[in-house]
Amino acid sequence: MFSSGYRALLGEVASWVFFAGVLVACVTHFDELKAVGHRFMGTDPGILAAVRAGDGVVEPAVMEPPVAESGYTVELPVGQDGHYHTDVEINGRTVAVMVDSGASVVALTAEDAETAGIFVTDRDFTAKIQTANGTARVAPVFLDDVSIGDITVRDVRAVVSEPGALHVSLLGMTFLNQLDRVDMRSGKLILQD
């Protein structure tokens, strides 16, 4: 049998090995743990970050639909204005958006939110964000599902802008971060899930 001092030492070593294992797991899965923490706490750091308003955006003459390849890949051609425009389904309803990796959240115009079945009142505008046009009030919301081609992401954090504050809805990072790959090359934006 081991002496009490030896057992205490083994217990101490086991505690440190366990702590080191937990630390390695936390470092390895930091982004996933952070996302779970934000969902659990109901917080969204992206709401306070800048969301570009898309001021001065020239709509392309023809909005091409996404082209799905191999079931989970969507390629979007660059528009005439240098941005990526497409239609997405939000809560089962079609909304025209600009894909914007510079927007920290999915940001909907008030009109597009209503199209998607999201109705907010003045008291829902509880957060402020900085846009290209200055500070704007937004209403934090969750979208049941957002689909582009064959790709669907559920429970997407988003904001609804005050009427007139945003000229086009933005498909921002709260959607794009859920994908396996977002890549721009040869005039195409490639989304893969």
C-alpha positions as CSV (number, residue, x, y, z in Angstrom):
1,M,0.0,0.0,0.0
2,F,1.0,3.6,-0.6
3,S,1.8,5.9,2.2
4,S,-0.6,8.9,2.8
5,G,2.1,11.3,1.6
6,Y,2.5,9.3,-1.6
7,R,-1.2,9.2,-2.2
8,A,-1.4,12.9,-1.7
9,L,1.3,13.4,-4.2
10,L,-0.5,11.2,-6.7
11,G,-3.7,13.1,-6.1
12,E,-1.9,16.4,-6.7
13,V,-0.3,15.1,-9.9
14,A,-3.7,13.8,-11.1
15,S,-5.3,17.2,-10.4
16,W,-2.6,19.0,-12.4
17,V,-2.9,16.5,-15.3
18,F,-6.7,17.0,-15.3
19,F,-6.3,20.8,-15.2
20,A,-3.8,20.7,-18.1
21,G,-6.2,18.6,-20.1
22,V,-9.1,21.0,-19.5
23,L,-6.8,23.9,-20.4
24,V,-5.7,22.3,-23.7
25,A,-9.4,21.5,-24.5
26,C,-10.4,25.0,-23.8
27,V,-7.6,26.5,-26.0
28,T,-8.3,24.1,-28.8
29,H,-12.1,24.7,-28.8
30,F,-12.0,28.4,-27.8
31,D,-14.3,29.6,-30.6
32,E,-16.9,26.9,-30.0
33,L,-16.9,27.5,-26.3
34,K,-17.2,31.3,-26.8
35,A,-20.2,30.8,-29.1
36,V,-21.9,28.5,-26.6
37,G,-21.2,31.0,-23.9
38,H,-22.8,33.8,-25.9
39,R,-25.8,31.7,-26.6
40,F,-26.2,30.7,-23.0
41,M,-25.8,34.3,-21.7
42,G,-28.0,35.7,-24.5
43,T,-25.3,38.2,-25.5
44,D,-24.1,39.2,-28.9
45,P,-20.8,41.1,-29.2
46,G,-21.5,41.7,-32.8
47,I,-24.5,43.9,-32.1
48,L,-22.3,46.6,-30.7
49,A,-19.7,46.3,-33.5
50,A,-20.0,48.3,-36.7
51,V,-22.4,47.1,-39.4
52,R,-21.8,48.8,-42.7
53,A,-25.0,50.4,-44.1
54,G,-24.2,49.8,-47.7
55,D,-24.6,53.5,-48.5
56,G,-24.2,54.3,-52.1
57,V,-24.5,50.7,-53.3
58,V,-25.5,50.4,-56.9
59,E,-27.8,47.4,-57.4
60,P,-26.6,45.1,-60.2
61,A,-28.8,45.2,-63.3
62,V,-29.5,41.5,-63.0
63,M,-29.3,39.6,-59.7
64,E,-28.1,36.1,-60.5
65,P,-29.3,33.3,-58.3
66,P,-26.8,31.2,-56.5
67,V,-25.4,28.2,-58.2
68,A,-25.3,25.1,-56.0
69,E,-22.6,22.5,-56.5
70,S,-22.3,19.2,-54.8
71,G,-25.2,19.9,-52.5
72,Y,-23.4,22.2,-50.0
73,T,-21.4,24.6,-52.0
74,V,-22.8,27.9,-53.4
75,E,-20.9,30.2,-55.8
76,L,-22.0,33.8,-56.2
77,P,-20.7,35.9,-59.1
78,V,-19.5,39.4,-58.3
79,G,-22.0,42.1,-59.2
80,Q,-21.4,45.1,-61.4
81,D,-20.8,47.2,-58.2
82,G,-18.1,44.9,-57.0
83,H,-20.3,43.3,-54.3
84,Y,-22.0,40.0,-54.0
85,H,-25.8,40.2,-54.2
86,T,-28.2,37.3,-54.0
87,D,-31.5,36.2,-52.8
88,V,-31.7,34.2,-49.5
89,E,-34.6,32.6,-47.7
90,I,-35.1,33.9,-44.2
91,N,-37.7,32.0,-42.2
92,G,-38.9,30.6,-45.6
93,R,-39.3,33.9,-47.3
94,T,-37.1,35.4,-50.1
95,V,-35.1,38.5,-49.2
96,A,-32.4,40.2,-51.4
97,V,-29.1,40.7,-49.5
98,M,-25.6,41.8,-50.0
99,V,-23.1,39.3,-48.6
100,D,-20.8,41.4,-46.4
101,S,-17.9,39.9,-44.4
102,G,-17.3,43.4,-43.0
103,A,-20.7,43.3,-41.2
104,S,-20.4,41.5,-37.9
105,V,-24.1,40.4,-37.9
106,V,-26.9,39.7,-40.3
107,A,-28.6,43.1,-40.6
108,L,-32.0,43.4,-42.1
109,T,-33.8,46.5,-43.3
110,A,-37.1,47.1,-41.6
111,E,-38.9,46.2,-44.8
112,D,-37.0,42.9,-45.3
113,A,-37.6,42.0,-41.7
114,E,-41.4,42.3,-42.2
115,T,-41.1,40.3,-45.5
116,A,-39.4,37.6,-43.4
117,G,-42.2,37.7,-40.8
118,I,-40.3,39.6,-38.2
119,F,-42.2,42.4,-36.7
120,V,-40.6,44.7,-34.2
121,T,-41.9,47.7,-32.3
122,D,-40.2,50.9,-31.3
123,R,-39.4,49.5,-27.8
124,D,-37.5,46.5,-29.5
125,F,-34.7,48.9,-30.7
126,T,-32.6,48.4,-27.6
127,A,-29.1,48.4,-29.1
128,K,-27.1,51.0,-31.1
129,I,-24.6,50.4,-33.8
130,Q,-22.3,52.5,-35.9
131,T,-23.0,52.6,-39.6
132,A,-21.7,54.5,-42.6
133,N,-24.5,57.0,-42.0
134,G,-23.7,57.4,-38.2
135,T,-25.3,55.8,-35.2
136,A,-28.5,53.8,-35.7
137,R,-30.8,51.9,-33.3
138,V,-31.3,48.3,-34.0
139,A,-33.6,45.5,-32.6
140,P,-31.7,42.3,-31.8
141,V,-33.5,39.2,-33.2
142,F,-32.9,35.5,-33.9
143,L,-33.7,34.2,-37.4
144,D,-35.1,30.6,-37.3
145,D,-33.3,29.7,-40.5
146,V,-31.3,31.4,-43.3
147,S,-30.9,29.5,-46.6
148,I,-28.7,30.2,-49.6
149,G,-28.9,27.6,-52.2
150,D,-28.6,24.2,-50.5
151,I,-26.9,25.7,-47.4
152,T,-29.2,26.4,-44.3
153,V,-28.0,27.8,-41.0
154,R,-30.5,27.8,-38.1
155,D,-30.8,30.2,-35.1
156,V,-28.9,33.0,-36.6
157,R,-28.3,36.2,-34.5
158,A,-29.4,39.3,-36.4
159,V,-30.5,42.8,-36.0
160,V,-33.3,44.8,-37.6
161,S,-32.5,48.4,-38.4
162,E,-34.7,51.4,-38.0
163,P,-36.7,52.3,-41.1
164,G,-34.5,54.2,-43.5
165,A,-31.2,53.4,-41.7
166,L,-30.1,50.6,-44.0
167,H,-30.5,50.6,-47.8
168,V,-29.9,46.8,-48.3
169,S,-30.0,43.8,-46.0
170,L,-26.5,42.4,-45.1
171,L,-25.6,38.8,-44.8
172,G,-22.9,39.3,-42.2
173,M,-20.6,37.2,-40.1
174,T,-23.2,35.6,-37.7
175,F,-24.2,33.6,-40.8
176,L,-20.8,33.4,-42.6
177,N,-19.0,32.2,-39.4
178,Q,-21.3,29.1,-39.3
179,L,-19.9,27.9,-42.7
180,D,-17.0,25.6,-43.3
181,R,-15.5,27.9,-46.0
182,V,-15.9,31.4,-47.3
183,D,-13.6,32.2,-50.2
184,M,-13.3,34.8,-52.8
185,R,-11.5,34.0,-56.0
186,S,-11.8,34.7,-59.8
187,G,-14.7,37.0,-59.3
188,K,-16.7,34.5,-57.3
189,L,-17.6,34.2,-53.7
190,I,-17.6,30.5,-52.6
191,L,-19.6,29.4,-49.6
192,Q,-19.3,25.9,-48.4
193,D,-21.0,24.1,-45.5
